[in-house]
């Protein structure tokens, strides 16, 4: 029986947070550029509806509530939530298991409307 080699610290050069963030930004940019305007607008409106309710929600809730259709690619969700977050509409509210059947209960970010947005003070 062999034992797994363990390193007490990441080996220099094997983990790059900056490279990971750059790859994420590139992927989000590509996804946003390839998202239909109609779906992006419908999703933004759906996020705003849930944000005004003041409840914690995830992408699956937008579909379950009939506020937006499933996108042609799951990569469309990230840019939609990022835009809403940067606009002050929503803020992260932890992590939950996804309720979307297509992702087998993987972890996803949960969101809630900001108090500023619910009070009409967001940008």
C-alpha positions as CSV (number, residue, x, y, z in Angstrom):
1,X,0.0,0.0,0.0
2,X,1.6,3.3,-1.1
3,X,1.0,6.5,0.7
4,X,0.1,9.8,-1.0
5,X,2.9,12.3,-1.1
6,X,1.9,15.3,1.0
7,X,3.4,18.8,0.8
8,X,2.9,21.1,3.8
9,X,2.7,24.2,1.4
10,X,1.9,24.5,-2.2
11,X,5.0,24.1,-4.4
12,X,6.1,27.5,-5.6
13,X,4.7,28.1,-9.1
14,X,2.0,25.4,-9.0
15,X,-0.8,27.6,-7.7
16,X,-1.3,31.1,-9.1
17,X,-4.3,33.0,-7.7
18,X,-3.6,35.8,-10.3
19,X,-3.7,33.3,-13.2
20,X,-6.9,31.8,-11.9
21,X,-8.6,35.2,-11.6
22,X,-7.4,36.1,-15.1
23,X,-8.8,32.9,-16.5
24,X,-12.1,33.5,-14.8
25,X,-12.3,37.0,-16.1
26,X,-11.5,35.8,-19.6
27,X,-14.2,33.1,-19.4
28,X,-16.8,35.5,-18.1
29,X,-16.0,38.0,-20.8
30,X,-16.3,35.3,-23.5
31,X,-19.6,34.0,-22.0
32,X,-21.0,37.6,-21.8
33,X,-20.1,38.4,-25.3
34,X,-21.9,35.2,-26.6
35,X,-25.1,35.7,-24.6
36,X,-28.2,36.7,-26.4
37,X,-29.3,40.2,-25.5
38,X,-32.9,39.0,-25.0
39,X,-31.8,36.4,-22.4
40,X,-29.4,38.8,-20.7
41,X,-32.2,41.4,-20.3
42,X,-34.7,38.8,-19.1
43,X,-32.2,37.4,-16.6
44,X,-31.3,40.9,-15.3
45,X,-35.0,41.6,-14.7
46,X,-35.5,38.2,-13.0
47,X,-32.6,39.0,-10.6
48,X,-34.1,42.4,-9.8
49,X,-37.4,40.8,-9.0
50,X,-35.8,38.3,-6.6
51,X,-33.6,41.1,-5.1
52,X,-36.6,43.2,-4.3
53,X,-38.2,40.3,-2.4
54,X,-35.2,40.3,0.0
55,X,-34.9,36.5,0.0
56,X,-31.8,34.5,-0.5
57,X,-31.9,32.9,-4.0
58,X,-29.8,31.2,-6.6
59,X,-30.1,30.7,-10.4
60,X,-32.4,27.7,-10.0
61,X,-35.0,30.0,-8.3
62,X,-35.2,32.3,-11.2
63,X,-36.2,29.3,-13.4
64,X,-38.5,27.8,-10.8
65,X,-40.3,31.1,-10.4
66,X,-40.8,31.3,-14.2
67,X,-38.9,34.5,-14.3
68,X,-36.3,33.4,-17.0
69,X,-35.7,30.3,-19.1
70,X,-32.7,28.1,-18.8
71,X,-29.9,29.6,-20.8
72,X,-28.3,27.8,-23.8
73,X,-25.2,27.3,-21.7
74,X,-24.7,27.4,-17.9
75,X,-21.8,29.7,-18.5
76,X,-24.3,32.5,-19.0
77,X,-25.2,32.7,-15.3
78,X,-21.9,34.0,-14.0
79,X,-21.8,37.2,-16.0
80,X,-25.5,37.9,-15.3
81,X,-25.0,37.7,-11.5
82,X,-21.6,39.5,-11.7
83,X,-23.3,42.5,-13.5
84,X,-26.1,42.6,-10.9
85,X,-23.6,42.4,-8.1
86,X,-21.4,45.2,-9.5
87,X,-24.5,47.4,-10.0
88,X,-25.3,47.1,-6.3
89,X,-28.5,45.0,-7.0
90,X,-27.4,41.9,-5.2
91,X,-24.7,40.7,-2.8
92,X,-23.3,37.3,-2.0
93,X,-25.2,35.4,0.7
94,X,-23.1,32.3,1.1
95,X,-23.0,29.0,-0.8
96,X,-25.8,26.4,-1.2
97,X,-26.3,23.2,-3.1
98,X,-27.7,24.0,-6.4
99,X,-31.4,23.1,-7.0
100,X,-30.8,22.8,-10.8
101,X,-31.1,19.2,-11.8
102,X,-28.5,19.6,-14.5
103,X,-25.7,20.2,-12.1
104,X,-26.3,17.4,-9.7
105,X,-26.5,19.5,-6.5
106,X,-23.0,21.0,-6.9
107,X,-22.3,24.0,-4.8
108,X,-23.3,27.4,-6.1
109,X,-23.3,31.0,-4.8
110,X,-26.5,32.2,-3.1
111,X,-27.5,35.9,-3.5
112,X,-29.8,38.4,-1.9
113,X,-30.9,41.9,-2.8
114,X,-28.8,44.6,-1.2
115,X,-30.6,46.8,1.3
116,X,-29.7,49.8,-0.9
117,X,-31.4,48.2,-3.9
118,X,-34.5,47.2,-1.9
119,X,-34.7,50.8,-0.6
120,X,-34.2,52.3,-4.1
121,X,-30.7,53.7,-3.4
122,X,-28.6,51.4,-5.6
123,X,-26.9,52.7,-8.8
